[in-house]
Amino acid sequence: PRTLIRLNDGVGAIAMLDRLQSIGRIPADHRILRGDAEIFGGRFAQAIEAVEGDHSAEAWRIRALALVGMGEQDRAQAAFAQGASAPGQKSELLAAFARFALDAGNMEQARSLAGQSLAEQPGNLIALQVQARIAGMSGQPERALAIYRGLARDNPGRIDIQFGLIEALGSMRRFEEIEKVLKSAEKLAPDHPKILLYKAQLAAERHEWSKVRELLQPKETYLGEMPELQLLYAQALLEIGQIEQARAYLAPLLLRAPDNELVRILLARSQLAGDDAQAAVETLRPATLRADPDPALMQLFESAIRQATGSTGKV
């Protein structure tokens, strides 16, 4: 069951645990293993039930992760903290706590917790992933890439590591290498939504907008659930001249993410292309009032004003 859990196969792990129990060979830490398996299956209440009465650090890790899955962030924080002072091996708990802290934006706490985890267990997979993410966020893509390469070598069946490798390569614009990793990742999880996202992003980086549209058009029905894909699709429509369709996707995106300057620029471009310069001016105006507006946005704003007023003078 440990190997199946390492591969995030909760269903397989539970089946294996049930089989071992039926033949009297259940492992000593079966409650922790079952808790992990239930979490992978999204059965958070059952995960907490699996470790009922156990007050070890590992049991607190299960409770904390289940609470994260249930959206109870404050209770999860408290459970992680409780586990940090509980008896037993703490590397896994500290690593999970580090990931939780990083997801909450607490980079320094995450860095410290990941270091503590690795001091106890030098090869801890989650702690190393946290370190790789911190490296990427801190402008150290080479370090992030080196960590992910090592993890990918030692864990060839982990799709999350393949995705980390793709993102590290993407930040370094090493697109040819991304293509190779993407093919390997697709063999592991051909239907994973991120595979489609990375394929579309790669085509967009190469300005292959017709290919982006070809990839995403069959998925139109659920694009609204993935804003990144919706934005890529809208940009592809704009770049190939399908102006009204692009606007139809971009307008709700801007309502959902008013601080996203790329969405604002693309919507304004679509409005200008549709001979609605005044709408473009109003779309861009809020961003021009910021302390340090994007130069490309300002240039587009000036162009929109000239079109709206019919003037060629400066704004």
Secondary structure as GFF3:
##gff-version 3
##sequence-region A 1 315
A	DSSP	alpha_helix	2	6	.	.	.	ID=ss1
A	DSSP	alpha_helix	10	22	.	.	.	ID=ss2
A	DSSP	alpha_helix	30	40	.	.	.	ID=ss3
A	DSSP	alpha_helix	44	50	.	.	.	ID=ss4
A	DSSP	alpha_helix	57	69	.	.	.	ID=ss5
A	DSSP	alpha_helix	73	84	.	.	.	ID=ss6
A	DSSP	alpha_helix	91	103	.	.	.	ID=ss7
A	DSSP	alpha_helix	107	120	.	.	.	ID=ss8
A	DSSP	alpha_helix	125	137	.	.	.	ID=ss9
A	DSSP	alpha_helix	141	154	.	.	.	ID=ss10
A	DSSP	alpha_helix	159	171	.	.	.	ID=ss11
A	DSSP	alpha_helix	175	188	.	.	.	ID=ss12
A	DSSP	alpha_helix	193	205	.	.	.	ID=ss13
A	DSSP	alpha_helix	209	216	.	.	.	ID=ss14
A	DSSP	three_ten_helix	217	225	.	.	.	ID=ss15
A	DSSP	alpha_helix	227	239	.	.	.	ID=ss16
A	DSSP	alpha_helix	243	256	.	.	.	ID=ss17
A	DSSP	alpha_helix	261	273	.	.	.	ID=ss18
A	DSSP	alpha_helix	277	288	.	.	.	ID=ss19
A	DSSP	alpha_helix	295	309	.	.	.	ID=ss20
###
